[in-house]
Amino acid sequence: MSRSYDDWLASTAAQRATSGLHRSLRYRDATAPLIDVASNDYLGLARDSRVVGAAAEAARTWGAGATGSRLVTGSTALHRDLESTLCDFLGGEDALVFSSGYTANLGVITALAGPESLVVSDADNHASVIDACRLARARVVVTPHADLSAVENALATRSEVRALVVVDAVFSTDGATADVVALRRLCERYDALLVVDEAHSVGVIGEDGRGLVATAGMAHDPDVIRTVTLSKALGSQGGAVLASRAVTGHLTNSARSFIFDTGLAPACAAAALAALTVLSESKELVARLHAHRDYLADALDVARPAGAVVSAVLGDPGRTLRAAETCREAGVLVGCFRPPSVPSSGSRLRLTARASLTEVEVKEACAVVLDAIGRQR
Ligand SMILES: Cc1ncc(COP(=O)(O)O)c(C=O)c1O
């Protein structure tokens, strides 16, 4: 390898190791007897027999892959059904399925922003939103987290013709929600569109899991655009945009991450469809998730979040890594979040309240985590 790269790779690896920021892959066992409070399979649907069965049948019918981009051969009847079912369940005029939540965010923000526009983005937004802003070639103002007056100031003083305000509905590292109602009001006052990333919100927020925008009564507002992932509460993989037909038509013609990307695999589309059916037929899963979340938050002595994520902030990345390892050795899988996923002093154990866990398992997970971080029960 080139000497300059050799030196650079070795020194950056050494830096990561000394600052407790090294990451490596760990290949999961299909049947390991661990209590999982780490995954984003919030409702346990990834292993639901109806969801798995639908995926298997779709693979047999349509093949293992989508075979092409959505505009060439990658759109099947399953994609069409998924788009209309997403509209029925979440409300909204139209939906467009992408290969992931990441590409959905890239597609919407880059296709709707550009040299003549402003993007206002919350500092705590997900990396896919940050990357989309970087690619958009628009002027981007990153506002301090949840600072409505900074959003207003950015909109009020803009010289660009068009503006987008982009926010995560539920922030992925602490489960807090954005004030989408107040943001929508600001957008109306200053003629902007609101883009809400509902990745951690669908299947979690509201009694029926329809998400933050629908719960706030804004599902049919043409000036509110939602991105969702199929990869968390819906237990599948993929993403989608919910918006007016004018917007989805524009995305179909100009979102590069839609046009130049292989369509979502039919098995994933079928799995997400089945998951939406399960979710729409029962409120019990969402209620169980909420109960587990409240138990976890109370046990860890943090405020109950609206989302399914409860975090124990430890600060130091090395200490966080050791605590996560201790939990694993004791049979509990927790998320270990360190920079750049969180700010420099915000390393934390991240626990997800998953509906498929029993009360006994949630209690056991709490006890192990409290021991690992040296806190009294
Ligand atoms: C807030 C948020 N948006 C978007 C994504 C990307 O979704 P996907 O994993 O489907 O690409 C994630 C995934 O971690 C996320 O947390």
The ligand as an ORCA input file, in Angstrom:
! r2SCAN-3c Opt
* xyz 0 1
  C     -33.346      9.149     12.381
  C     -32.921      8.187     11.313
  N     -33.159      8.499     10.031
  C     -32.807      7.682      9.035
  C     -32.170      6.484      9.288
  C     -31.766      5.625      8.138
  O     -32.672      4.580      7.960
  P     -32.210      3.219      7.263
  O     -31.488      2.433      8.299
  O     -33.473      2.602      6.804
  O     -31.313      3.599      6.144
  C     -31.912      6.112     10.601
  C     -31.242      4.814     10.866
  O     -30.496      4.606     11.747
  C     -32.283      6.982     11.651
  O     -32.019      6.680     12.921
*
